């Protein structure tokens, strides 16, 4: 569901900065760190392939 919402509502080329909350999310993770900068396209890729919980929060 998260992926669908992102695809429908976001510019995939937008860069976001990873929050402390996202970086500290438990469970399956992509390995994002606080203040990392990453495009929404790359976050979506990590969400779908790695099922990264930190990724979804970011």
PQR file of N, CA, C, O and H, with PARSE charges and radii, in Angstrom:
ATOM      1  N   UNK A   1       0.823  -1.192   0.000 -0.4000 1.5000
ATOM      2  CA  UNK A   1       0.000   0.000   0.000 -0.0000 2.0000
ATOM      3  C   UNK A   1       0.872   1.262   0.000  0.5500 1.7000
ATOM      4  O   UNK A   1       0.573   2.233  -0.695 -0.5500 1.4000
ATOM      5  N   UNK A   2       1.940   1.234   0.779 -0.4000 1.5000
ATOM      6  CA  UNK A   2       2.836   2.392   0.816 -0.0000 2.0000
ATOM      7  C   UNK A   2       3.373   2.701  -0.570  0.5500 1.7000
ATOM      8  O   UNK A   2       3.411   3.862  -0.977 -0.5500 1.4000
ATOM      9  H   UNK A   2       2.183   0.445   1.343  0.4000 1.0000
ATOM     10  N   UNK A   3       3.791   1.666  -1.302 -0.4000 1.5000
ATOM     11  CA  UNK A   3       4.334   1.859  -2.651 -0.0000 2.0000
ATOM     12  C   UNK A   3       3.301   2.489  -3.576  0.5500 1.7000
ATOM     13  O   UNK A   3       3.638   3.385  -4.349 -0.5500 1.4000
ATOM     14  H   UNK A   3       3.761   0.723  -0.971  0.4000 1.0000
ATOM     15  N   UNK A   4       2.072   2.048  -3.514 -0.4000 1.5000
ATOM     16  CA  UNK A   4       1.008   2.591  -4.359 -0.0000 2.0000
ATOM     17  C   UNK A   4       0.791   4.072  -4.079  0.5500 1.7000
ATOM     18  O   UNK A   4       0.665   4.868  -5.009 -0.5500 1.4000
ATOM     19  H   UNK A   4       1.798   1.319  -2.886  0.4000 1.0000
ATOM     20  N   UNK A   5       0.748   4.439  -2.818 -0.4000 1.5000
ATOM     21  CA  UNK A   5       0.546   5.838  -2.442 -0.0000 2.0000
ATOM     22  C   UNK A   5       1.706   6.695  -2.950  0.5500 1.7000
ATOM     23  O   UNK A   5       1.488   7.791  -3.467 -0.5500 1.4000
ATOM     24  H   UNK A   5       0.850   3.792  -2.063  0.4000 1.0000
ATOM     25  N   UNK A   6       2.933   6.201  -2.805 -0.4000 1.5000
ATOM     26  CA  UNK A   6       4.106   6.940  -3.276 -0.0000 2.0000
ATOM     27  C   UNK A   6       4.057   7.128  -4.788  0.5500 1.7000
ATOM     28  O   UNK A   6       4.262   8.239  -5.278 -0.5500 1.4000
ATOM     29  H   UNK A   6       3.109   5.311  -2.386  0.4000 1.0000
ATOM     30  N   UNK A   7       3.792   6.072  -5.522 -0.4000 1.5000
ATOM     31  CA  UNK A   7       3.756   6.142  -6.985 -0.0000 2.0000
ATOM     32  C   UNK A   7       2.693   7.120  -7.469  0.5500 1.7000
ATOM     33  O   UNK A   7       2.919   7.855  -8.430 -0.5500 1.4000
ATOM     34  H   UNK A   7       3.626   5.169  -5.124  0.4000 1.0000
ATOM     35  N   UNK A   8       1.550   7.134  -6.820 -0.4000 1.5000
ATOM     36  CA  UNK A   8       0.448   7.988  -7.237 -0.0000 2.0000
ATOM     37  C   UNK A   8       0.626   9.457  -6.841  0.5500 1.7000
ATOM     38  O   UNK A   8       0.018  10.334  -7.455 -0.5500 1.4000
ATOM     39  H   UNK A   8       1.367   6.536  -6.040  0.4000 1.0000
ATOM     40  N   UNK A   9       1.448   9.737  -5.826 -0.4000 1.5000
ATOM     41  CA  UNK A   9       1.470  11.086  -5.266 -0.0000 2.0000
ATOM     42  C   UNK A   9       2.823  11.783  -5.228  0.5500 1.7000
ATOM     43  O   UNK A   9       2.888  12.951  -4.844 -0.5500 1.4000
ATOM     44  H   UNK A   9       1.942   9.025  -5.327  0.4000 1.0000
ATOM     45  N   UNK A  10       3.885  11.125  -5.604 -0.4000 1.5000
ATOM     46  CA  UNK A  10       5.214  11.723  -5.443 -0.0000 2.0000
ATOM     47  C   UNK A  10       5.961  11.829  -6.763  0.5500 1.7000
ATOM     48  O   UNK A  10       5.759  11.031  -7.678 -0.5500 1.4000
ATOM     49  H   UNK A  10       3.833  10.176  -5.916  0.4000 1.0000
ATOM     50  N   UNK A  11       6.821  12.824  -6.840 -0.4000 1.5000
ATOM     51  CA  UNK A  11       7.787  12.938  -7.928 -0.0000 2.0000
ATOM     52  C   UNK A  11       8.962  12.048  -7.535  0.5500 1.7000
ATOM     53  O   UNK A  11       9.654  12.339  -6.560 -0.5500 1.4000
ATOM     54  H   UNK A  11       6.985  13.472  -6.096  0.4000 1.0000
ATOM     55  N   UNK A  12       9.196  10.978  -8.273 -0.4000 1.5000
ATOM     56  CA  UNK A  12      10.196   9.988  -7.905 -0.0000 2.0000
ATOM     57  C   UNK A  12      11.623  10.533  -7.942  0.5500 1.7000
ATOM     58  O   UNK A  12      12.537   9.899  -7.415 -0.5500 1.4000
ATOM     59  H   UNK A  12       8.634  10.742  -9.066  0.4000 1.0000
ATOM     60  N   UNK A  13      11.824  11.693  -8.552 -0.4000 1.5000
ATOM     61  CA  UNK A  13      13.156  12.294  -8.616 -0.0000 2.0000
ATOM     62  C   UNK A  13      13.452  13.211  -7.431  0.5500 1.7000
ATOM     63  O   UNK A  13      14.564  13.726  -7.316 -0.5500 1.4000
ATOM     64  H   UNK A  13      11.081  12.208  -8.980  0.4000 1.0000
ATOM     65  N   UNK A  14      12.478  13.421  -6.555 -0.4000 1.5000
ATOM     66  CA  UNK A  14      12.662  14.258  -5.373 -0.0000 2.0000
ATOM     67  C   UNK A  14      13.637  13.587  -4.405  0.5500 1.7000
ATOM     68  O   UNK A  14      13.570  12.380  -4.173 -0.5500 1.4000
ATOM     69  H   UNK A  14      11.575  13.003  -6.648  0.4000 1.0000
ATOM     70  N   UNK A  15      14.535  14.385  -3.850 -0.4000 1.5000
ATOM     71  CA  UNK A  15      15.473  13.875  -2.846 -0.0000 2.0000
ATOM     72  C   UNK A  15      14.929  14.207  -1.465  0.5500 1.7000
ATOM     73  O   UNK A  15      14.450  15.315  -1.223 -0.5500 1.4000
ATOM     74  H   UNK A  15      14.589  15.365  -4.038  0.4000 1.0000
ATOM     75  N   UNK A  16      15.010  13.236  -0.565 -0.4000 1.5000
ATOM     76  CA  UNK A  16      14.563  13.444   0.814 -0.0000 2.0000
ATOM     77  C   UNK A  16      15.730  13.186   1.756  0.5500 1.7000
ATOM     78  O   UNK A  16      16.678  12.478   1.416 -0.5500 1.4000
ATOM     79  H   UNK A  16      15.399  12.336  -0.761  0.4000 1.0000
ATOM     80  N   UNK A  17      15.644  13.777   2.951 -0.4000 1.5000
ATOM     81  CA  UNK A  17      16.640  13.545   3.988 -0.0000 2.0000
ATOM     82  C   UNK A  17      16.038  12.603   5.021  0.5500 1.7000
ATOM     83  O   UNK A  17      14.922  12.824   5.490 -0.5500 1.4000
ATOM     84  H   UNK A  17      14.874  14.352   3.228  0.4000 1.0000
ATOM     85  N   UNK A  18      16.764  11.567   5.370 -0.4000 1.5000
ATOM     86  CA  UNK A  18      16.270  10.538   6.289 -0.0000 2.0000
ATOM     87  C   UNK A  18      16.240  11.091   7.709  0.5500 1.7000
ATOM     88  O   UNK A  18      17.237  11.611   8.210 -0.5500 1.4000
ATOM     89  H   UNK A  18      17.671  11.388   4.988  0.4000 1.0000
ATOM     90  N   UNK A  19      15.084  10.970   8.344 -0.4000 1.5000
ATOM     91  CA  UNK A  19      14.919  11.451   9.716 -0.0000 2.0000
ATOM     92  C   UNK A  19      15.490  10.434  10.708  0.5500 1.7000
ATOM     93  O   UNK A  19      15.742   9.281  10.361 -0.5500 1.4000
ATOM     94  H   UNK A  19      14.274  10.548   7.937  0.4000 1.0000
ATOM     95  N   UNK A  20      15.685  10.885  11.939 -0.4000 1.5000
ATOM     96  CA  UNK A  20      16.147   9.993  13.010 -0.0000 2.0000
ATOM     97  C   UNK A  20      15.129   8.878  13.228  0.5500 1.7000
ATOM     98  O   UNK A  20      15.501   7.725  13.446 -0.5500 1.4000
ATOM     99  H   UNK A  20      15.480  11.822  12.221  0.4000 1.0000
ATOM    100  N   UNK A  21      13.843   9.227  13.169 -0.4000 1.5000
ATOM    101  CA  UNK A  21      12.783   8.233  13.357 -0.0000 2.0000
ATOM    102  C   UNK A  21      12.882   7.144  12.296  0.5500 1.7000
ATOM    103  O   UNK A  21      12.800   5.958  12.616 -0.5500 1.4000
ATOM    104  H   UNK A  21      13.542  10.164  12.992  0.4000 1.0000
ATOM    105  N   UNK A  22      13.059   7.539  11.032 -0.4000 1.5000
ATOM    106  CA  UNK A  22      13.160   6.553   9.952 -0.0000 2.0000
ATOM    107  C   UNK A  22      14.412   5.694  10.122  0.5500 1.7000
ATOM    108  O   UNK A  22      14.358   4.475   9.956 -0.5500 1.4000
ATOM    109  H   UNK A  22      13.125   8.502  10.772  0.4000 1.0000
ATOM    110  N   UNK A  23      15.535   6.326  10.454 -0.4000 1.5000
ATOM    111  CA  UNK A  23      16.798   5.603  10.593 -0.0000 2.0000
ATOM    112  C   UNK A  23      16.759   4.584  11.726  0.5500 1.7000
ATOM    113  O   UNK A  23      17.466   3.577  11.681 -0.5500 1.4000
ATOM    114  H   UNK A  23      15.579   7.316  10.589  0.4000 1.0000
ATOM    115  N   UNK A  24      15.940   4.840  12.736 -0.4000 1.5000
ATOM    116  CA  UNK A  24      15.863   3.951  13.893 -0.0000 2.0000
ATOM    117  C   UNK A  24      14.701   2.968  13.831  0.5500 1.7000
ATOM    118  O   UNK A  24      14.424   2.282  14.816 -0.5500 1.4000
ATOM    119  H   UNK A  24      15.366   5.658  12.773  0.4000 1.0000
ATOM    120  N   UNK A  25      14.020   2.886  12.699 -0.4000 1.5000
ATOM    121  CA  UNK A  25      12.900   1.959  12.559 -0.0000 2.0000
ATOM    122  C   UNK A  25      13.425   0.525  12.564  0.5500 1.7000
ATOM    123  O   UNK A  25      14.392   0.205  11.873 -0.5500 1.4000
ATOM    124  H   UNK A  25      14.245   3.443  11.900  0.4000 1.0000
ATOM    125  N   UNK A  26      12.779  -0.328  13.347 -0.4000 1.5000
ATOM    126  CA  UNK A  26      13.207  -1.722  13.473 -0.0000 2.0000
ATOM    127  C   UNK A  26      12.625  -2.620  12.389  0.5500 1.7000
ATOM    128  O   UNK A  26      11.936  -2.160  11.479 -0.5500 1.4000
ATOM    129  H   UNK A  26      11.993  -0.067  13.908  0.4000 1.0000
ATOM    130  N   UNK A  27      12.915  -3.898  12.507 -0.4000 1.5000
ATOM    131  CA  UNK A  27      12.425  -4.884  11.538 -0.0000 2.0000
ATOM    132  C   UNK A  27      13.329  -4.953  10.322  0.5500 1.7000
ATOM    133  O   UNK A  27      14.517  -4.641  10.403 -0.5500 1.4000
ATOM    134  H   UNK A  27      13.475  -4.272  13.246  0.4000 1.0000
ATOM    135  N   UNK A  28      12.771  -5.356   9.210 -0.4000 1.5000
ATOM    136  CA  UNK A  28      13.530  -5.430   7.958 -0.0000 2.0000
ATOM    137  C   UNK A  28      13.977  -4.032   7.565  0.5500 1.7000
ATOM    138  O   UNK A  28      13.175  -3.098   7.559 -0.5500 1.4000
ATOM    139  H   UNK A  28      11.806  -5.609   9.144  0.4000 1.0000
ATOM    140  N   UNK A  29      15.270  -3.886   7.233 -0.4000 1.5000
ATOM    141  CA  UNK A  29      15.815  -2.551   7.016 -0.0000 2.0000
ATOM    142  C   UNK A  29      16.666  -2.483   5.765  0.5500 1.7000
ATOM    143  O   UNK A  29      17.251  -3.478   5.335 -0.5500 1.4000
ATOM    144  H   UNK A  29      15.921  -4.645   7.238  0.4000 1.0000
ATOM    145  N   UNK A  30      16.725  -1.295   5.187 -0.4000 1.5000
ATOM    146  CA  UNK A  30      17.602  -1.009   4.063 -0.0000 2.0000
ATOM    147  C   UNK A  30      18.973  -0.561   4.570  0.5500 1.7000
ATOM    148  O   UNK A  30      19.967  -0.696   3.857 -0.5500 1.4000
ATOM    149  H   UNK A  30      16.250  -0.487   5.536  0.4000 1.0000
ATOM    150  N   UNK A  31      19.036  -0.034   5.785 -0.4000 1.5000
ATOM    151  CA  UNK A  31      20.292   0.431   6.366 -0.0000 2.0000
ATOM    152  C   UNK A  31      20.482   1.930   6.265  0.5500 1.7000
ATOM    153  O   UNK A  31      21.614   2.413   6.266 -0.5500 1.4000
ATOM    154  H   UNK A  31      18.228   0.075   6.365  0.4000 1.0000
ATOM    155  N   UNK A  32      19.384   2.678   6.178 -0.4000 1.5000
ATOM    156  CA  UNK A  32      19.463   4.133   6.092 -0.0000 2.0000
ATOM    157  C   UNK A  32      19.951   4.710   7.415  0.5500 1.7000
ATOM    158  O   UNK A  32      19.654   4.184   8.487 -0.5500 1.4000
ATOM    159  H   UNK A  32      18.464   2.286   6.177  0.4000 1.0000
ATOM    160  N   UNK A  33      20.708   5.804   7.318 -0.4000 1.5000
ATOM    161  CA  UNK A  33      21.210   6.489   8.502 -0.0000 2.0000
ATOM    162  C   UNK A  33      20.634   7.907   8.556  0.5500 1.7000
ATOM    163  O   UNK A  33      20.292   8.488   7.526 -0.5500 1.4000
ATOM    164  H   UNK A  33      20.950   6.231   6.447  0.4000 1.0000
ATOM    165  N   UNK A  34      20.534   8.450   9.763 -0.4000 1.5000
ATOM    166  CA  UNK A  34      20.038   9.805   9.953 -0.0000 2.0000
ATOM    167  C   UNK A  34      20.819  10.778   9.063  0.5500 1.7000
ATOM    168  O   UNK A  34      22.048  10.737   9.000 -0.5500 1.4000
ATOM    169  H   UNK A  34      20.812   7.978  10.599  0.4000 1.0000
ATOM    170  N   UNK A  35      20.083  11.642   8.386 -0.4000 1.5000
ATOM    171  CA  UNK A  35      20.612  12.680   7.491 -0.0000 2.0000
ATOM    172  C   UNK A  35      21.082  12.166   6.137  0.5500 1.7000
ATOM    173  O   UNK A  35      21.566  12.956   5.327 -0.5500 1.4000
ATOM    174  H   UNK A  35      19.084  11.675   8.438  0.4000 1.0000
ATOM    175  N   UNK A  36      20.956  10.857   5.862 -0.4000 1.5000
ATOM    176  CA  UNK A  36      21.231  10.372   4.506 -0.0000 2.0000
ATOM    177  C   UNK A  36      20.299  11.097   3.548  0.5500 1.7000
ATOM    178  O   UNK A  36      19.165  11.419   3.904 -0.5500 1.4000
ATOM    179  H   UNK A  36      20.564  10.215   6.520  0.4000 1.0000
ATOM    180  N   UNK A  37      20.765  11.350   2.352 -0.4000 1.5000
ATOM    181  CA  UNK A  37      19.921  11.951   1.312 -0.0000 2.0000
ATOM    182  C   UNK A  37      19.748  10.911   0.222  0.5500 1.7000
ATOM    183  O   UNK A  37      20.725  10.319  -0.237 -0.5500 1.4000
ATOM    184  H   UNK A  37      21.685  11.088   2.062  0.4000 1.0000
ATOM    185  N   UNK A  38      18.496  10.683  -0.197 -0.4000 1.5000
ATOM    186  CA  UNK A  38      18.183   9.623  -1.146 -0.0000 2.0000
ATOM    187  C   UNK A  38      16.932  10.017  -1.935  0.5500 1.7000
ATOM    188  O   UNK A  38      16.039  10.676  -1.403 -0.5500 1.4000
ATOM    189  H   UNK A  38      17.702  11.163   0.176  0.4000 1.0000
ATOM    190  N   UNK A  39      16.875   9.612  -3.196 -0.4000 1.5000
ATOM    191  CA  UNK A  39      15.694   9.940  -3.997 -0.0000 2.0000
ATOM    192  C   UNK A  39      14.527   9.038  -3.615  0.5500 1.7000
ATOM    193  O   UNK A  39      14.712   7.931  -3.108 -0.5500 1.4000
ATOM    194  H   UNK A  39      17.601   9.076  -3.628  0.4000 1.0000
ATOM    195  N   UNK A  40      13.334   9.535  -3.867 -0.4000 1.5000
ATOM    196  CA  UNK A  40      12.143   8.736  -3.612 -0.0000 2.0000
ATOM    197  C   UNK A  40      12.165   7.485  -4.491  0.5500 1.7000
ATOM    198  O   UNK A  40      11.692   6.431  -4.067 -0.5500 1.4000
ATOM    199  H   UNK A  40      13.184  10.434  -4.278  0.4000 1.0000
ATOM    200  N   UNK A  41      12.708   7.585  -5.709 -0.4000 1.5000
ATOM    201  CA  UNK A  41      12.826   6.415  -6.596 -0.0000 2.0000
ATOM    202  C   UNK A  41      13.659   5.310  -5.921  0.5500 1.7000
ATOM    203  O   UNK A  41      13.280   4.139  -5.942 -0.5500 1.4000
ATOM    204  H   UNK A  41      13.092   8.441  -6.053  0.4000 1.0000
ATOM    205  N   UNK A  42      14.789   5.696  -5.329 -0.4000 1.5000
ATOM    206  CA  UNK A  42      15.640   4.708  -4.664 -0.0000 2.0000
ATOM    207  C   UNK A  42      14.978   4.168  -3.395  0.5500 1.7000
ATOM    208  O   UNK A  42      15.130   2.992  -3.065 -0.5500 1.4000
ATOM    209  H   UNK A  42      15.097   6.647  -5.312  0.4000 1.0000
ATOM    210  N   UNK A  43      14.247   5.027  -2.685 -0.4000 1.5000
ATOM    211  CA  UNK A  43      13.501   4.555  -1.517 -0.0000 2.0000
ATOM    212  C   UNK A  43      12.442   3.534  -1.930  0.5500 1.7000
ATOM    213  O   UNK A  43      12.249   2.520  -1.260 -0.5500 1.4000
ATOM    214  H   UNK A  43      14.124   5.983  -2.953  0.4000 1.0000
ATOM    215  N   UNK A  44      11.765   3.813  -3.027 -0.4000 1.5000
ATOM    216  CA  UNK A  44      10.739   2.893  -3.523 -0.0000 2.0000
ATOM    217  C   UNK A  44      11.365   1.550  -3.901  0.5500 1.7000
ATOM    218  O   UNK A  44      10.814   0.493  -3.591 -0.5500 1.4000
ATOM    219  H   UNK A  44      11.921   4.637  -3.571  0.4000 1.0000
ATOM    220  N   UNK A  45      12.502   1.597  -4.561 -0.4000 1.5000
ATOM    221  CA  UNK A  45      13.230   0.383  -4.926 -0.0000 2.0000
ATOM    222  C   UNK A  45      13.558  -0.428  -3.667  0.5500 1.7000
ATOM    223  O   UNK A  45      13.330  -1.638  -3.631 -0.5500 1.4000
ATOM    224  H   UNK A  45      12.950   2.455  -4.813  0.4000 1.0000
ATOM    225  N   UNK A  46      14.092   0.236  -2.638 -0.4000 1.5000
ATOM    226  CA  UNK A  46      14.419  -0.451  -1.390 -0.0000 2.0000
ATOM    227  C   UNK A  46      13.195  -0.996  -0.687  0.5500 1.7000
ATOM    228  O   UNK A  46      13.240  -2.075  -0.097 -0.5500 1.4000
ATOM    229  H   UNK A  46      14.277   1.219  -2.668  0.4000 1.0000
ATOM    230  N   UNK A  47      12.116  -0.263  -0.747 -0.4000 1.5000
ATOM    231  CA  UNK A  47      10.867  -0.702  -0.121 -0.0000 2.0000
ATOM    232  C   UNK A  47      10.358  -1.982  -0.767  0.5500 1.7000
ATOM    233  O   UNK A  47       9.930  -2.908  -0.078 -0.5500 1.4000
ATOM    234  H   UNK A  47      12.080   0.614  -1.226  0.4000 1.0000
ATOM    235  N   UNK A  48      10.408  -2.029  -2.095 -0.4000 1.5000
ATOM    236  CA  UNK A  48       9.853  -3.171  -2.818 -0.0000 2.0000
ATOM    237  C   UNK A  48      10.774  -4.396  -2.795  0.5500 1.7000
ATOM    238  O   UNK A  48      10.294  -5.524  -2.678 -0.5500 1.4000
ATOM    239  H   UNK A  48      10.756  -1.277  -2.655  0.4000 1.0000
ATOM    240  N   UNK A  49      12.073  -4.190  -2.902 -0.4000 1.5000
ATOM    241  CA  UNK A  49      12.992  -5.324  -2.972 -0.0000 2.0000
ATOM    242  C   UNK A  49      13.487  -5.789  -1.607  0.5500 1.7000
ATOM    243  O   UNK A  49      13.665  -6.988  -1.391 -0.5500 1.4000
ATOM    244  H   UNK A  49      12.463  -3.274  -2.997  0.4000 1.0000
ATOM    245  N   UNK A  50      13.708  -4.873  -0.703 -0.4000 1.5000
ATOM    246  CA  UNK A  50      14.250  -5.236   0.621 -0.0000 2.0000
ATOM    247  C   UNK A  50      13.183  -5.245   1.708  0.5500 1.7000
ATOM    248  O   UNK A  50      13.428  -5.680   2.833 -0.5500 1.4000
ATOM    249  H   UNK A  50      13.564  -3.899  -0.878  0.4000 1.0000
ATOM    250  N   UNK A  51      12.002  -4.760   1.357 -0.4000 1.5000
ATOM    251  CA  UNK A  51      10.945  -4.588   2.341 -0.0000 2.0000
ATOM    252  C   UNK A  51      11.459  -3.795   3.547  0.5500 1.7000
ATOM    253  O   UNK A  51      11.209  -4.147   4.699 -0.5500 1.4000
ATOM    254  H   UNK A  51      11.804  -4.407   0.443  0.4000 1.0000
ATOM    255  N   UNK A  52      12.184  -2.716   3.245 -0.4000 1.5000
ATOM    256  CA  UNK A  52      12.808  -1.935   4.313 -0.0000 2.0000
ATOM    257  C   UNK A  52      11.827  -1.095   5.097  0.5500 1.7000
ATOM    258  O   UNK A  52      11.213  -0.184   4.542 -0.5500 1.4000
ATOM    259  H   UNK A  52      12.388  -2.429   2.309  0.4000 1.0000
ATOM    260  N   UNK A  53      11.664  -1.385   6.391 -0.4000 1.5000
ATOM    261  CA  UNK A  53      10.767  -0.605   7.228 -0.0000 2.0000
ATOM    262  C   UNK A  53      11.283   0.813   7.426  0.5500 1.7000
ATOM    263  O   UNK A  53      10.492   1.756   7.453 -0.5500 1.4000
ATOM    264  H   UNK A  53      12.163  -2.125   6.842  0.4000 1.0000
ATOM    265  N   UNK A  54      12.610   0.984   7.567 -0.4000 1.5000
ATOM    266  CA  UNK A  54      13.170   2.324   7.697 -0.0000 2.0000
ATOM    267  C   UNK A  54      12.889   3.129   6.446  0.5500 1.7000
ATOM    268  O   UNK A  54      12.618   4.328   6.510 -0.5500 1.4000
ATOM    269  H   UNK A  54      13.253   0.218   7.545  0.4000 1.0000
ATOM    270  N   UNK A  55      12.955   2.471   5.328 -0.4000 1.5000
ATOM    271  CA  UNK A  55      12.688   3.060   4.019 -0.0000 2.0000
ATOM    272  C   UNK A  55      11.247   3.582   3.940  0.5500 1.7000
ATOM    273  O   UNK A  55      11.015   4.699   3.476 -0.5500 1.4000
ATOM    274  H   UNK A  55      13.175   1.497   5.275  0.4000 1.0000
ATOM    275  N   UNK A  56      10.294   2.781   4.388 -0.4000 1.5000
ATOM    276  CA  UNK A  56       8.883   3.183   4.328 -0.0000 2.0000
ATOM    277  C   UNK A  56       8.608   4.397   5.208  0.5500 1.7000
ATOM    278  O   UNK A  56       7.818   5.265   4.837 -0.5500 1.4000
ATOM    279  H   UNK A  56      10.483   1.874   4.765  0.4000 1.0000
ATOM    280  N   UNK A  57       9.251   4.465   6.365 -0.4000 1.5000
ATOM    281  CA  UNK A  57       9.046   5.599   7.258 -0.0000 2.0000
ATOM    282  C   UNK A  57       9.612   6.872   6.652  0.5500 1.7000
ATOM    283  O   UNK A  57       9.009   7.939   6.765 -0.5500 1.4000
ATOM    284  H   UNK A  57       9.893   3.760   6.667  0.4000 1.0000
ATOM    285  N   UNK A  58      10.783   6.763   6.001 -0.4000 1.5000
ATOM    286  CA  UNK A  58      11.392   7.934   5.344 -0.0000 2.0000
ATOM    287  C   UNK A  58      10.488   8.455   4.255  0.5500 1.7000
ATOM    288  O   UNK A  58      10.825   9.434   3.589 -0.5500 1.4000
ATOM    289  H   UNK A  58      11.273   5.896   5.909  0.4000 1.0000
TER
END
